[in-house]
Amino acid sequence: MKELIPLEEGDFYLSEEGYKVFTKKYHLKRGYCCESGCRHCPYGYNKKTNARR
């Protein structure tokens, strides 16, 4: 089971549609890429090519 990372200020924002969007800060704190094609992925994952930069 993966470790639960508590959310802090600056870890996410709400999109216009009301979705929670995680920031680069949160992804780096989490420490790995989930390969979901996140908007602010610092690991360079591209969902279309299924590869990292």
C-alpha positions as CSV (number, residue, x, y, z in Angstrom):
1,M,0.0,0.0,0.0
2,K,1.3,3.4,-0.9
3,E,1.9,6.0,1.7
4,L,-0.8,8.6,2.2
5,I,0.7,12.1,1.7
6,P,-1.3,14.8,3.7
7,L,-2.3,17.8,1.5
8,E,-0.9,21.2,2.4
9,E,-1.4,24.7,1.0
10,G,0.0,24.9,-2.5
11,D,-0.3,21.2,-3.3
12,F,-3.4,21.6,-5.5
13,Y,-5.9,24.1,-6.9
14,L,-9.4,23.7,-8.2
15,S,-9.9,23.9,-12.0
16,E,-12.8,25.9,-13.5
17,E,-14.7,22.6,-13.8
18,G,-14.2,21.9,-10.0
19,Y,-11.5,19.2,-10.3
20,K,-8.6,19.1,-7.9
21,V,-5.3,19.7,-9.9
22,F,-2.1,18.7,-8.2
23,T,0.8,21.1,-8.6
24,K,4.5,20.3,-9.4
25,K,5.2,20.8,-5.7
26,Y,2.9,18.0,-4.7
27,H,4.2,15.6,-7.4
28,L,7.7,16.1,-6.2
29,K,6.7,15.6,-2.6
30,R,4.9,12.3,-3.6
31,G,8.2,11.2,-5.2
32,Y,7.0,9.1,-8.2
33,C,5.1,9.3,-11.5
34,C,1.6,7.8,-11.5
35,E,1.6,7.7,-15.3
36,S,-1.9,9.3,-15.5
37,G,-0.8,12.2,-17.7
38,C,-1.1,14.9,-14.9
39,R,-1.0,18.5,-16.1
40,H,1.9,19.5,-13.9
41,C,4.0,16.3,-14.0
42,P,7.6,17.1,-13.2
43,Y,8.7,13.6,-14.3
44,G,8.1,14.3,-18.0
45,Y,5.5,11.5,-18.6
46,N,3.5,11.8,-21.9
47,K,0.3,9.8,-21.9
48,K,0.0,9.9,-25.7
49,T,3.4,8.3,-26.2
50,N,3.4,6.3,-22.9
51,A,7.0,7.5,-22.4
52,R,9.0,9.9,-20.2
53,R,11.2,12.7,-21.5
